[in-house]
Amino acid sequence: MQQHPSDVVRLLELISTEYDAARRGLSGTAMGVSQHQFITAKMERMELLHQELRTHVGEQAMALIAQTLDSTQNEASGGFGNHDAQTNEQR
């Protein structure tokens, strides 16, 4: 199986974006069926991207997705913490 780094990076970024949109959909203003349909659509898109990623990296695809989503979450929570610390120092 041939790996194409630019395709792999692109797919991981798309998966991360879809995941973030679905996560944000949980706290959005839409309720009930429309919220469920939105999140379902994002998860289905992630599955298609996962399948495409598997054509490039094989069984490593899920591990790469997990690493990407984990690092994205850590960056987001770390970024907020650093911003708060800077804000407190400036006060």
C-alpha positions, 0 to 999 in steps of 0.5 A: 500500500502506497502512502501519500503524505499530502493526502494523509494530512488532508484527510486527517484535517478533514476528519478533525474538522468534521469531528469538531463540527459534530462536537459543536453540534451537541451544544448548538441551538438546534434541538431534536431531529435537526441536531441529530441529523446534523451530527449523523451527517458529520459522523457519516462523512468521517466514516467515508474519510476514514475509508479513504484514509485506509486506502493510503495507510491501511490498518494504521488509519484509526490510530492516526485518527485517534492521535489527530483528534487527541492532539487537537483536543489537547491543543484546544484545552491547552490553548484556553488554559494559556490564554487564561493565565496570560489574561490573569497576569495582565490584570 
